[in-house]
Amino acid sequence: MTMKLKTLKSYDNYVATQTTVNKQKLSHVWVTPKELRLVAACVRRHVSNPKFGLCHGVRNGFEVKGLRELLGFEIVGTEISDSATQFENVIQWDFHDVKDEWLNGVDFIYSNSWDHSYDPEMMIQRWLSCLTPDGVCILEWSRNHLPKSVYRADWFGIDLPDFLSMLRRQGVVEDVIRFNRVEWTQFPRQPLRWCKGLVLPLRLIVLRAKGQVS
Ligand SMILES: C[S@@+](CC[C@H](N)C(=O)[O-])C[C@H]1O[C@@H](n2cnc3c(N)ncnc32)[C@H](O)[C@@H]1O
C-alpha cells in the first residue's frame, strides 16, 4: 500500500508540532476561490436543504469565510492551534474529536487537512458519524497528500487509489471531481503553470456514510 503514517510520540508532541507550524504559516492559504466554488456546488448538488457545515483544519479560516458567503448558512471551522481564537467562526478544536451536538447533525464537512491526522481511519469514521441522513464529507486530494509529502506537521500521506480504497471501506464514494487548481483565466499570463496543473489535477472526493440516503 502506498501510504505513510508518522508515529505518534505523544499527543502533546502532536499538538505542539501542529501549533508551531500553524503559527509559522498563519497567513498562508492553500485552498483557492475556484475550489470553494466547486465545494459549494457540490453541497448544493448532493445535500437537500443544508443548514450547517464544518470545515476541519482551517488555519486562518479562509474556507469558512468563503463558504459562508457562497452558501449563506452557518459554517464553523476547527483548528487545533490556539491561534484559532483570532479568526471569526473558527474554534480551537482537534478534528479527531466530535461534539455531541454534531452527531448526525452536520450537512457537510469539507477538509484539505485530513493528512494531519495521526489516526486517519478513526478520523473518517468519526466525521461520517456527524453527517445528517443526506450529508456528505468533501475531501480534497492533491499531490501534497502523497506519502512523499509526510514531513513535520503533515502526519499522513497516501496515493489516490489507496485513499479511495480506504474511504470505500468506511463509506460510499459518491463522486470524484477532477480539477485544475489554476483558473483558466490565468492561462494567458501563466501558460506553463496552467499546463502543470493538468498533469496532476486535484480531486474533490464526495463521501457518504454507508446506509445513507443518496
Ligand atoms: C495545511 S493547513 C491547511 C489550512 C487551510 N485549510 C488552507 O487551505 O489554507 C492544515 C491546518 O490544519 C490544522 N490542524 C492540524 N491538525 C489538526 C487537528 N487535529 N485538528 C484541527 N486542526 C488541525 C493545522 O494547524 C493547520 O493550520
The ligand as a Gaussian input file, in Angstrom:
#p B3LYP/6-31G(d) Opt

LIG

0 1
 C       -2.220000      22.514000       5.508000
 S       -3.036000      23.601000       6.636000
 C       -4.477000      23.922000       5.670000
 C       -5.146000      25.190000       6.049000
 C       -6.359000      25.580000       5.201000
 N       -7.304000      24.515000       5.101000
 C       -5.950000      26.067000       3.832000
 O       -6.446000      25.560000       2.811000
 O       -5.167000      27.001000       3.752000
 C       -3.611000      22.469000       7.900000
 C       -4.184000      23.140000       9.133000
 O       -4.830000      22.129000       9.940000
 C       -4.509000      22.350000      11.301000
 N       -4.617000      21.057000      12.016000
 C       -3.706000      20.083000      12.063000
 N       -4.135000      19.052000      12.809000
 C       -5.368000      19.383000      13.255000
 C       -6.329000      18.727000      14.059000
 N       -6.106000      17.519000      14.570000
 N       -7.495000      19.366000      14.311000
 C       -7.740000      20.612000      13.803000
 N       -6.852000      21.286000      13.030000
 C       -5.687000      20.674000      12.740000
 C       -3.090000      22.891000      11.253000
 O       -2.752000      23.573000      12.439000
 C       -3.133000      23.786000      10.017000
 O       -3.500000      25.098000      10.355000

